[in-house]
Amino acid sequence: MIKINFADIAHATPGKQERVSLDMEHLIAGDLDLAYLRGTLHFTRVDHGILVEGKLETAVKTECSRCLTPFYEPVTIELADIIGLPGMSPTPERPVNVHEDGWADLTPLIREYAWLGLPLNPLCSPDCPGLCPVCGGNIRKGECTCGDDEPIDPRWEALRPLLNEAETSQGHEG
């Protein structure tokens, strides 16, 4: 949980500001596994809540879209949202409210922005070769059990004689 005490600013007049620096190691934000969470958040009391702004750095555990290997993807979170005041009901647009005791859990907000920061097709590395389309083994890890003589897609079979000619001509040049 990412809990912050807003007791002073929640009961202040609009315009009051506070700043909080975060430097947290491994944490779980809902269904996300974060390796770390670092950055600074600025809070400003506004008419109907508390404006939270800031830039946070994290790394979210995800899965490579090519080889399915789990890894941590660096994500920059640029946060700009409103936190509800004590007594307000949470809404889909404003999922975080300050409780009567002055504390608020920013986890739902951080989780939402981290999800938005993840790429659609995360890659463990730009040159990831992925999984073998025939046997399903991870090519980079050497798990592919296919040999060069394995059957190829029938649509490409007509090109096999050209490959054989190229291999034969390379053997005579050496």
Sequence and secondary structure as in RCSB ss.txt:
>XXXX:A:sequence
MIKINFADIAHATPGKQERVSLDMEHLIAGDLDLAYLRGTLHFTRVDHGILVEGKLETAVKTECSRCLTPFYEPV
TIELADIIGLPGMSPTPERPVNVHEDGWADLTPLIREYAWLGLPLNPLCSPDCPGLCPVCGGNIRKGECTCGDDE
PIDPRWEALRPLLNEAETSQGHEG
>XXXX:A:secstr
  EEE HHHHTS TT EEEEEEEEEEEEETTEEEEEEEEEEEEEEETTEEEEEEEEEEEEEEE TTT  EEEEEE
EEEEEEEEB TT    SS   B  TTSEEE HHHHHHHHHHHS SS  SSTT   B TTT  BTTTT     TTS
   TTTGGGHHHHHHHHHHHHHH 
